[in-house]
Amino acid sequence: MNKIITRKEFIQKCMSISVISSAALHGLVPKDLFGSTSSTLVAVRGGEPDKLFDKGIKALGGMSNFVKKGQTVLIKPNIGWDKDPVSGANTNPLLVRRVAEHCINAGAKKVYVYDHSCNHWVGAYKNSGIEQAAKDGGAEVPHMQGARYFNKVKVPKGKTLKEVEVHSLVQEADVFINIPILKHHGGAKMTSAMKNLMGAVWDRSHYHRSGLHQCIADFCTYRVPDLNIIDAYTVMHSNGPRGYSKKDLVIKKMQLLSTDIVAADAASAAIIGFPLSQIHYIAHANNLGLGESDLNKVKSIKLAL
Amino acid sequence: MKKRYFRTAIATAVFLLFLMAFINPGGIFVAIGSLLEGFQIGPLLLKLLYSISLMALIQLVLLIILTLLFGRVYCSFLCPLGILQDIMSRIRKPFTVSYRSISPFIRYSILAVVIGSIILGTRALSVFTDPYANFGRIATAIFRNGYVFVRNSFVYILNFFNNYSIAAEQYSVVTLNSFFAVSTLFILLLVLAYRYRRLYCNILCPVGALLGLVSRFSLFKIRFSESCIHCKKCEQVCKSECIKITENSSFVDDERCIRCFNCGSVCPVDAVSLSHIKPLQIIKKKEREDADPVSRKEFITKGVFISLSIGALSTIPIRSLLKKGKIFPVLNNRSIIPPGAVSVERFIDSCIGCHLCTAACPTKILRPSTTEYGFRGILQPVIDYKNGFCEYTCISCSQVCPTDAIRPITVKDKQKVRIGNARLAPDECIVYKDSIACGACAEHCPTGALKMDKKEGLSYPAPAIDDQLCIGCGACEYVCPAAPKAFKIEPLSVHERRKTRDDKGVEIEVDETEFPF
């Protein structure tokens, strides 16, 4: 029996398909409904970090896709080290500032910038230039340093990491934006999106003791960032995460944006030139269903300024 | 009346600035602190023993000239411990005292013993008795920590209302022995000040004894005119209990008098004044009334001569003696001292133990020593990597030290000074012990002395140390996740310079190729 579709039905179906697909793009429908191909990676190159971000976020439909009016946003850059912006040890302050500005423009009620530094936080926040840049961009840099601002939470899907003391801002923020800088890393081989989240927990030595790679992947099952912006402008390809000399750095002028943290890390590995097999946490995260590590299955939008 | 208020105003300002310098040793208070500490007798003398400093010599000479002019005004105007006692005695409603006879030999013997102990090579006594150092320890342990308590409580109240604009501070470390030393002294001062005002300054204080000796020769002294009605009002308010008024005589012990002008302020007939009298020779009590004033020129020439010779004497002979007189060995040479301190020997000999550096240290790794320096010194600071590590860009302690025990150094210098060697105990390292990939130590190493290298028989890279690059900052020890720690910093009793990396003129490579995916 052939069923003839009326014009009205045709229009209705077309409408619903477009509504559902656009909703999927906006993350309103679970991703796995459409399979892994829904992962989108925006890669931008050839300009200053803030300009790269302007172009990249446009390709993702603008910041208003991620930040709604009245929401609180946590921006988590890498402010690990008491080093200047040129040394490529911390996220580029220009980028932090621009991301904050976009959040404010999208109507965010409050934008917080926080990282649990490795060096003493006063020096790291100041000399990285991020404290000032964040404030210039309209964000708040709250003084929430010390164990009392972390709370113990369960990580039910974690394989090794069952419990973790997470910063209260990570618990409470409506939107969680991860802005790591891409670097070589002595312990984890590479630090980018997932590794950057170690700055959201209090006791990092617990990770080291119990297996760094699995813990890094496990944390993402607690809360995965709503958006990952990878600063690959200055890339530290050796002697990371601190770096000792300019020999350790290469200026790539690149940036990656993705909601898929695994795809973001896989693309980071390609940029820095490390084989995925050496960065175990990417495979662990893939196994946990946190995202897609095979870049062939990810929709890549490559842009240049 | 005016004279006393002048003194109170200056003393209050000095005290508050001192307090701020200890409570918040950063920014402008470093400059104010070093200005004030530049005029403290104890640190100046100790500084002159070990460093050639024209500035310190000038400051000391100025203080001696001041004392030769007006007597022990230092004790009333500049000594923070003295002012603290004045504040303490104010807890009590105005009370009266009467003349107390104190044999000067008690304070002379203490002074002699302290000087003797310095010559013999121990700082334990000078650290315990110097008024500035005592004030410093009280300020750090009691006032600064009290301030941190109040500040942090305020911060947590603000936090409750979702305000995170002010950061909480870290407490200064108080060890068991520093707690006892500080609290005992504080209680002693409180009792003495409450009952007798400045008794401490005239019995126990070696600086008071020294200045007392100098002020015997001072040009201006408290004297009573003919109009004195012997009402004893001045005797009752004397801070030093050194005025004796009888029915027909008025007497002041010039060595104990700290020139606080309390007496002049209460005199109903204006009979008390700071008078110009015959200086530079000991005047017998009976002769005072008819003493001849000396000419200004004579006074200035003699005064400058005496003060210069005291300044010169205090440095030259003792210095050569000190080199031989090391009768107390450093009992325990496991103590790490901050960059700029040069060597343990030099450090303990020139540190007065005021704890200003422990207050200034942002990571609070500097704490009072317990038995680390044996009989050579006590309470002088030592580095302990339990609370943190020595930040690569921080030189706070070297910027505040009043005796140059920690020499002022630049950040560049600091990054080149080796204060210790990182030592690995492979049995404790989790890469060896549990075959776990770690590398926390190498991550934190600021100079690249510590790297993770492949080792035969191990599944993951293990720490390898290049001693010539290690500065002993303790980052590896602090972050080591193993319990007990696999890393321990082995101190260098004489600091060294580290090897530098040869990468001058290297520019960052630019690689603007397409995405590799």
Chai-1 contact restraints between the chains, C-beta under 6 A:
chainA,res_idxA,chainB,res_idxB,connection_type,confidence,min_distance_angstrom,max_distance_angstrom,comment,restraint_id
A,A43,B,F515,contact,1.0,0.0,6.0,A-B,restraint_1
A,D82,B,T393,contact,1.0,0.0,6.0,A-B,restraint_2
A,H120,B,P362,contact,1.0,0.0,6.0,A-B,restraint_3
A,H120,B,T363,contact,1.0,0.0,6.0,A-B,restraint_4
A,H120,B,E391,contact,1.0,0.0,6.0,A-B,restraint_5
A,G123,B,T393,contact,1.0,0.0,6.0,A-B,restraint_6
A,P142,B,Y164,contact,1.0,0.0,6.0,A-B,restraint_7
A,H143,B,Y164,contact,1.0,0.0,6.0,A-B,restraint_8
A,H143,B,A167,contact,1.0,0.0,6.0,A-B,restraint_9
A,M144,B,Y164,contact,1.0,0.0,6.0,A-B,restraint_10
A,G186,B,G439,contact,1.0,0.0,6.0,A-B,restraint_11
A,G186,B,A442,contact,1.0,0.0,6.0,A-B,restraint_12
A,G186,B,E443,contact,1.0,0.0,6.0,A-B,restraint_13
A,G186,B,M452,contact,1.0,0.0,6.0,A-B,restraint_14
A,G187,B,G439,contact,1.0,0.0,6.0,A-B,restraint_15
A,G187,B,E443,contact,1.0,0.0,6.0,A-B,restraint_16
A,S205,B,P481,contact,1.0,0.0,6.0,A-B,restraint_17
A,H208,B,C438,contact,1.0,0.0,6.0,A-B,restraint_18
A,H208,B,A440,contact,1.0,0.0,6.0,A-B,restraint_19
A,H208,B,P481,contact,1.0,0.0,6.0,A-B,restraint_20
A,R209,B,P481,contact,1.0,0.0,6.0,A-B,restraint_21
A,L212,B,A437,contact,1.0,0.0,6.0,A-B,restraint_22
A,P241,B,E443,contact,1.0,0.0,6.0,A-B,restraint_23
A,Y244,B,G448,contact,1.0,0.0,6.0,A-B,restraint_24
A,S245,B,R501,contact,1.0,0.0,6.0,A-B,restraint_25
A,S245,B,D503,contact,1.0,0.0,6.0,A-B,restraint_26
A,K246,B,V506,contact,1.0,0.0,6.0,A-B,restraint_27
A,K246,B,I508,contact,1.0,0.0,6.0,A-B,restraint_28
A,K247,B,D503,contact,1.0,0.0,6.0,A-B,restraint_29
A,K247,B,V506,contact,1.0,0.0,6.0,A-B,restraint_30
A,L249,B,I508,contact,1.0,0.0,6.0,A-B,restraint_31
A,V250,B,E509,contact,1.0,0.0,6.0,A-B,restraint_32
A,V250,B,D511,contact,1.0,0.0,6.0,A-B,restraint_33
A,I251,B,I508,contact,1.0,0.0,6.0,A-B,restraint_34
A,I251,B,V510,contact,1.0,0.0,6.0,A-B,restraint_35
A,K252,B,D511,contact,1.0,0.0,6.0,A-B,restraint_36
A,K253,B,E512,contact,1.0,0.0,6.0,A-B,restraint_37
A,A267,B,F517,contact,1.0,0.0,6.0,A-B,restraint_38
A,A270,B,P516,contact,1.0,0.0,6.0,A-B,restraint_39
A,A270,B,F517,contact,1.0,0.0,6.0,A-B,restraint_40
A,L295,B,F517,contact,1.0,0.0,6.0,A-B,restraint_41
A,K302,B,F515,contact,1.0,0.0,6.0,A-B,restraint_42
